[in-house]
Amino acid sequence: MTDALVELHQLTVNFDDRPVVDHVDLRVQRGDIITIIGPNGAGKTTLIKAILGIQPVSDGTLTIAPRLTIGYVPQHLTLETTLPLSVKRFMLLSGRSHQECVEALTKTGVEHLLDASVHRLSGGEKQRLLLARALARRPDLLVLDEPAQGVDINGQASLYELIR
């Protein structure tokens, strides 16, 4: 693996002996912007989770660059509603310093929500928070799984501009 951050060769992920991701080849290099498209149920999220090490690979190879830092924005985040959790505490759970967290929240335009409850955020605010948490890691690779999920059209435009 030369300069690649991530390289897949014939990667397959099975659920109950049924291939959900079947023989995928992919190479991601620094500076690449890659979009994975397909219909619902095509295995896009499963592929992402395999790359992140969340989903076991059934066959093929997955090679990750040494010491690669990945920032991940999931499709949606489910948190226990009875657990009181502020934006500040959610960010600090990432293991980053308070200053790093505030800087990331500022980059995504939600620093004013530091003391707000994560449970009371709008869809757009929550996606910006998740992006801030991913950026706080200063990732070599940023993985976004449907980052505009649950965000209105104006919020989507704003979010994609921010990602750009």
Disulfide bonds with the S-S distance in Angstrom:
none
